[in-house]
Amino acid sequence: MPFDLPPVTRNLLIANVVVFLLQQIFGDALLQYFALWPWGPDQVFQVGQGLVSIGFRPWQLITYAFMHGSVTHILFNMVALYMFGGAIERTFGARNFTVYYFVCAIVAAVAQLIVVHWFTHGFYPTLGASGAIFGLLLAFGMLYPHEKVMLIFLPVPMPAWLFVIGYAVVELVMGVTGTQAGVAHFAHLGGMLGGYVLIEYWRGRLPLKPKRYLRR
């Protein structure tokens, strides 16, 4: 039940749904200012009777992660947040979970900006909580490697570590080959990378040591 979720996970679910509803009301106005747009000079578009300058703004590194492109998009992300967020928040605690979630979202955004700027060279918005969600999947696989996980379209139980590694490989292959255009595969991988580095830092396995270590 939603009220059984710990507070940060529950509030993230609510915030994502509220923003999605606001998108239905305000349409492209939110997209223009709060989706993640590529680095570089602004581009000017005609909207109605006026011109609008659109481009990257620093706050988009966070705001993009609360926006979604369709009902299916937000549904899959929120189901994953519901499934994995509670377990990770209970393990990390509310404060560290919040830090972890937003670090994954920001690293995912940076990865997407790099790919678009130096490789694909397009000018299109990125939006969705998927980068942070993939960070949660990575955390679940690292913290609970032997827990069984099933895909909806492949109802075969598999250990979480195998699920996460397999999913990462699929994302990498699709990103490199350009399969499933319109999906930010490298943002997903960026979210995983951000999560991995942060967990390893908390475990004391990086040159820079934390004050407290992650026990699990």
Secondary structure, DSSP 8 states (H G I E B T S, - for coil): -GGGS-HHHHHHHHHHHHHHHHHHHHTHHHHHHHSB--SSS-EEEEETTEEEEE---TTHHHHGGG--SSHHHHHHHHHHHHHHHHHHHHHH-HHHHHHHHHHHHHHHHHHHHHHIIIII-----B--SHHHHHHHHHHHHHHSTTSEE--SSS---EEHHHHHHHHHHHHHHHHHHT-STTS-HHHHHHHHHHHHHHHHHHTT-SSS--SS----
